[in-house]
Amino acid sequence: MKTNNLHKTVGKQKIKTNIRAWLLILPLLLLMYLFVWRPTVMGAFWSLFKMKGYTPTEFVGLKNYIDVITDTEFIPILLNTLKYVGWSLVIGFIPPVIVAVMINEVMHFKSGFRVLMYLPCVIPGIAANLMWYFMYYPDASGLLNQILAIFGMEPYIWLNDARFVILYIMIASTWAGFGGTMILYYAALQSVSPDIYEAATLDGAGMFRRLWHVTIPQISGTLLLCFVNQIIGVFQILDQPMVMTQGGPNNASASIGYQLYRYGFVNGRADHAMALGVIIFLILLVATIFYFKLNKKVEENL
């Protein structure tokens, strides 16, 4: 009897704990439903209709998707987006790791370095984009052109150069988010046991061998998470090309996120915007599934 009463008491406590937990998480679930799940499902459903403003009027099936994909701007803009992702991985993925390792190795002024690196992250995104826009200004008044003038060089057109405009935008974007990524890597490095480094040092491992055989394997989970998050985040890039170039010159910097914005708020084609939103969602869903599978393999090898 005592055992049965004990089981009943434990069962009641678990139920109470679960109820409290659900009550705490309920506001978040409600917000997720209102601002994420419901709009996503409604957008996917309405993408099958011809829209008048934001009111569905006529069922057209996959016509909106066909119109978006066969648009002459779709493939160039998709390639632009892939260029954004590529440049972000080149200049925004590995450098924060290197800086985090360097700060982790220094003996003095660690807190000062962390604060200095993180400062750009507290600047509002639009303000940072405008600041870089004026730094890149193509005439002699631009900050970078003023620096070139000191060395006797002519002003450069910067964001008006279609060949490298995406690179210049990604430099500005990476500068703004560099500190936050670096802090994540630094936190991961702090969780690595010093005993592992000591054992590697006793075995004769130098700095680079410790980095390759100890540091990278120990923070591989964080590296993988940041890698996939960066791809997902940059694939949706919108405010930088919108503020700095308006997609120019000649759509050379237009991204797929900016094209969605133009469909919905400039061209008045909400149906095309919703169809493009579903396409972006499916592409990012593939990337997310790939992340979970890869993350499972990493955890199994740890």
C-alpha positions as CSV (number, residue, x, y, z in Angstrom):
1,M,0.0,0.0,0.0
2,K,2.8,2.4,0.9
3,T,4.5,1.7,-2.5
4,N,1.2,2.5,-4.3
5,N,0.7,5.7,-2.4
6,L,4.3,6.7,-3.1
7,H,3.8,6.1,-6.9
8,K,0.5,8.1,-6.8
9,T,2.3,11.0,-5.0
10,V,5.2,11.0,-7.5
11,G,2.7,10.8,-10.4
12,K,0.8,13.8,-9.0
13,Q,4.0,15.8,-8.6
14,K,5.0,15.0,-12.2
15,I,1.6,16.2,-13.4
16,K,1.9,19.4,-11.4
17,T,5.4,20.0,-12.8
18,N,4.3,19.4,-16.3
19,I,1.3,21.8,-15.9
20,R,3.5,24.5,-14.6
21,A,6.0,24.0,-17.4
22,W,3.2,24.2,-20.0
23,L,1.8,27.3,-18.4
24,L,5.3,28.9,-18.6
25,I,5.8,28.0,-22.2
26,L,2.2,28.8,-23.3
27,P,2.9,32.6,-24.0
28,L,5.8,31.6,-26.3
29,L,3.7,29.0,-28.1
30,L,1.0,31.6,-28.6
31,L,3.4,34.1,-30.0
32,M,5.0,31.4,-32.3
33,Y,1.5,30.5,-33.6
34,L,0.5,34.2,-34.2
35,F,3.8,35.4,-35.8
36,V,5.4,32.2,-37.3
37,W,3.3,29.1,-37.8
38,R,0.0,30.8,-38.8
39,P,1.5,33.3,-41.3
40,T,3.7,30.5,-42.8
41,V,0.7,28.2,-43.4
42,M,-1.5,31.0,-44.6
43,G,1.2,32.3,-47.0
44,A,1.7,28.8,-48.4
45,F,-2.1,28.4,-48.9
46,W,-2.6,31.9,-50.4
47,S,0.4,31.4,-52.8
48,L,-2.0,29.1,-54.7
49,F,-4.4,32.0,-55.3
50,K,-4.4,35.2,-57.4
51,M,-4.3,38.0,-54.9
52,K,-6.0,41.4,-55.0
53,G,-3.9,43.3,-52.5
54,Y,-3.8,40.8,-49.6
55,T,-7.2,39.2,-50.4
56,P,-7.3,35.9,-52.3
57,T,-9.6,36.1,-55.3
58,E,-9.1,33.2,-57.6
59,F,-7.5,29.8,-57.3
60,V,-4.6,29.4,-59.8
61,G,-2.7,26.4,-58.5
62,L,1.0,26.5,-59.2
63,K,0.8,29.4,-61.6
64,N,2.4,31.9,-59.2
65,Y,5.4,29.5,-58.7
66,I,5.8,29.1,-62.4
67,D,5.7,32.9,-62.9
68,V,8.3,33.4,-60.2
69,I,10.7,30.7,-61.4
70,T,10.4,31.7,-65.1
71,D,10.9,35.4,-64.3
72,T,14.1,36.4,-66.2
73,E,15.4,38.0,-62.9
74,F,15.0,34.8,-60.8
75,I,18.1,32.9,-61.8
76,P,20.5,35.9,-61.7
77,I,19.1,36.9,-58.3
78,L,19.4,33.4,-57.0
79,L,23.0,33.4,-58.1
80,N,23.5,36.7,-56.4
81,T,22.2,35.2,-53.2
82,L,24.6,32.3,-53.5
83,K,27.4,34.8,-53.9
84,Y,26.3,36.5,-50.7
85,V,26.5,33.1,-48.9
86,G,29.8,32.3,-50.5
87,W,31.5,35.6,-49.6
88,S,30.0,35.5,-46.1
89,L,31.6,32.1,-45.5
90,V,35.0,33.3,-46.8
91,I,35.2,36.5,-44.8
92,G,32.7,35.9,-42.0
93,F,33.1,32.3,-40.9
94,I,36.8,31.5,-40.4
95,P,38.1,34.9,-39.3
96,P,35.9,35.0,-36.1
97,V,37.3,31.6,-35.2
98,I,40.9,32.8,-35.6
99,V,40.2,35.9,-33.5
100,A,38.5,33.9,-30.8
101,V,41.5,31.6,-30.6
102,M,43.8,34.5,-30.4
103,I,41.8,36.2,-27.6
104,N,41.7,32.9,-25.7
105,E,45.5,32.6,-25.9
106,V,46.4,36.1,-24.8
107,M,47.2,36.6,-21.1
108,H,46.1,40.2,-20.6
109,F,43.3,42.6,-21.7
110,K,41.0,39.7,-22.6
111,S,37.9,41.6,-21.4
112,G,38.9,44.7,-23.3
113,F,39.4,42.8,-26.6
114,R,36.0,41.2,-26.2
115,V,34.3,44.5,-25.6
116,L,36.1,46.2,-28.6
117,M,35.1,43.3,-30.9
118,Y,31.5,43.3,-29.8
119,L,30.9,47.0,-30.1
120,P,29.7,47.0,-33.7
121,C,27.0,44.5,-32.7
122,V,25.2,47.2,-30.6
123,I,24.9,49.6,-33.5
124,P,21.4,49.3,-35.0
125,G,21.4,47.5,-38.4
126,I,20.0,50.3,-40.5
127,A,22.5,52.8,-38.9
128,A,25.4,50.5,-39.6
129,N,24.3,50.1,-43.2
130,L,23.9,53.8,-43.7
131,M,27.3,54.4,-42.1
132,W,29.0,52.0,-44.6
133,Y,27.0,53.5,-47.5
134,F,28.5,56.9,-46.8
135,M,32.0,55.3,-46.3
136,Y,31.6,53.7,-49.8
137,Y,30.3,56.9,-51.3
138,P,31.7,57.0,-54.9
139,D,32.8,60.7,-55.0
140,A,35.6,62.4,-53.2
141,S,33.5,62.9,-50.1
142,G,33.4,59.2,-49.2
143,L,35.6,58.2,-46.4
144,L,37.4,55.4,-48.3
145,N,38.0,57.6,-51.3
146,Q,39.4,60.3,-48.9
147,I,41.9,57.6,-47.7
148,L,42.7,56.8,-51.4
149,A,43.2,60.5,-52.1
150,I,46.0,60.6,-49.4
151,F,47.9,58.1,-51.5
152,G,47.2,60.1,-54.7
153,M,44.7,57.7,-56.1
154,E,41.5,58.6,-57.9
155,P,38.1,58.1,-56.3
156,Y,36.7,54.6,-56.8
157,I,33.0,53.8,-57.5
158,W,32.8,51.1,-54.8
159,L,29.1,50.1,-54.6
160,N,28.6,51.1,-58.3
161,D,31.1,48.4,-59.4
162,A,28.8,45.5,-60.4
163,R,31.8,43.0,-60.2
164,F,32.5,43.4,-56.5
165,V,29.4,45.1,-55.0
166,I,28.3,41.9,-53.2
167,L,31.8,41.6,-51.7
168,Y,31.6,45.1,-50.4
169,I,28.2,44.6,-48.9
170,M,29.3,41.5,-47.2
171,I,32.3,43.2,-45.7
172,A,29.9,45.7,-44.1
173,S,27.6,43.0,-43.0
174,T,30.4,40.9,-41.5
175,W,31.8,43.9,-39.6
176,A,28.4,44.4,-38.0
177,G,28.0,40.7,-36.9
178,F,31.6,39.7,-36.4
179,G,31.7,40.3,-32.6
180,G,28.6,38.2,-31.9
181,T,29.9,35.2,-33.8
182,M,33.4,35.6,-32.2
183,I,31.8,35.6,-28.7
184,L,30.1,32.3,-29.4
185,Y,33.3,30.7,-30.5
186,Y,35.1,32.2,-27.5
187,A,32.5,30.7,-25.1
188,A,32.9,27.3,-26.8
189,L,36.7,27.6,-26.3
190,Q,36.2,28.4,-22.6
191,S,34.4,25.1,-22.2
192,V,37.3,23.0,-23.4
193,S,39.1,21.4,-20.5
194,P,42.7,22.7,-19.9
195,D,43.7,19.2,-19.1
196,I,43.3,18.2,-22.7
197,Y,45.7,21.0,-23.8
198,E,48.2,20.0,-21.1
199,A,48.1,16.4,-22.2
200,A,48.7,17.5,-25.9
201,T,51.5,19.8,-24.8
202,L,53.2,17.0,-22.9
203,D,52.9,14.8,-26.0
204,G,54.9,17.4,-27.9
205,A,52.0,19.1,-29.8
206,G,52.8,22.6,-30.9
207,M,50.2,25.4,-31.2
208,F,49.0,24.5,-34.6
209,R,48.7,20.7,-33.8
210,R,46.8,21.6,-30.6
211,L,44.5,23.8,-32.7
212,W,43.9,21.1,-35.3
213,H,43.7,18.0,-33.1
214,V,42.2,19.5,-29.9
215,T,40.5,22.9,-30.4
216,I,38.6,22.3,-33.6
217,P,37.2,18.8,-32.6
218,Q,36.1,20.1,-29.2
219,I,34.2,23.1,-30.7
220,S,33.0,21.3,-33.9
221,G,29.4,21.4,-32.7
222,T,29.5,25.2,-32.4
223,L,31.3,25.5,-35.7
224,L,28.6,23.4,-37.4
225,L,25.8,25.4,-35.8
226,C,27.3,28.7,-36.8
227,F,28.0,27.4,-40.3
228,V,24.4,26.4,-41.0
229,N,22.9,29.5,-39.2
230,Q,25.1,31.7,-41.3
231,I,24.0,30.1,-44.5
232,I,20.3,30.4,-43.5
233,G,20.7,34.0,-42.3
234,V,22.6,35.3,-45.3
235,F,20.4,33.5,-47.7
236,Q,17.6,35.8,-46.4
237,I,19.7,38.9,-46.6
238,L,17.5,42.0,-47.2
239,D,18.2,45.2,-45.4
240,Q,21.8,45.6,-46.6
241,P,21.1,45.6,-50.4
242,M,17.9,47.5,-49.8
243,V,19.6,50.3,-47.8
244,M,23.0,50.4,-49.5
245,T,22.2,49.8,-53.2
246,Q,18.5,49.2,-53.7
247,G,19.6,46.1,-55.6
248,G,21.8,48.0,-58.0
249,P,23.7,48.5,-60.1
250,N,21.4,46.7,-62.7
251,N,20.3,44.1,-60.1
252,A,23.9,43.1,-59.5
253,S,23.3,43.2,-55.7
254,A,19.7,42.1,-55.6
255,S,19.1,39.2,-53.3
256,I,16.2,36.7,-53.2
257,G,15.0,38.3,-50.0
258,Y,15.0,41.7,-51.6
259,Q,13.1,40.4,-54.6
260,L,10.5,39.1,-52.2
261,Y,10.2,42.6,-50.7
262,R,9.9,44.1,-54.1
263,Y,7.1,41.7,-55.1
264,G,5.2,42.4,-51.9
265,F,5.7,46.1,-51.3
266,V,6.9,47.7,-54.5
267,N,5.3,45.8,-57.4
268,G,2.1,45.0,-55.5
269,R,2.3,41.2,-56.4
270,A,1.6,39.6,-53.0
271,D,0.8,36.3,-54.7
272,H,4.3,36.2,-56.2
273,A,5.8,37.3,-52.9
274,M,4.1,34.4,-51.1
275,A,5.2,31.9,-53.7
276,L,8.8,33.1,-53.5
277,G,8.5,32.9,-49.7
278,V,7.5,29.3,-49.9
279,I,10.4,28.6,-52.3
280,I,12.9,30.2,-49.9
281,F,11.3,28.2,-47.0
282,L,11.8,24.9,-48.9
283,I,15.4,25.7,-49.7
284,L,16.2,26.6,-46.1
285,L,14.3,23.5,-44.9
286,V,16.7,21.3,-46.9
287,A,19.6,23.1,-45.3
288,T,18.1,22.6,-41.8
289,I,17.6,18.9,-42.4
290,F,21.2,18.6,-43.6
291,Y,22.3,20.3,-40.4
292,F,20.4,18.0,-38.1
293,K,21.8,14.9,-39.9
294,L,25.3,16.3,-39.8
295,N,25.0,17.3,-36.2
296,K,23.9,13.8,-35.3
297,K,27.0,12.3,-36.9
298,V,29.2,14.8,-35.1
299,E,27.6,14.0,-31.7
300,E,28.1,10.2,-32.4
301,N,31.8,10.8,-33.1
302,L,32.4,12.8,-29.9
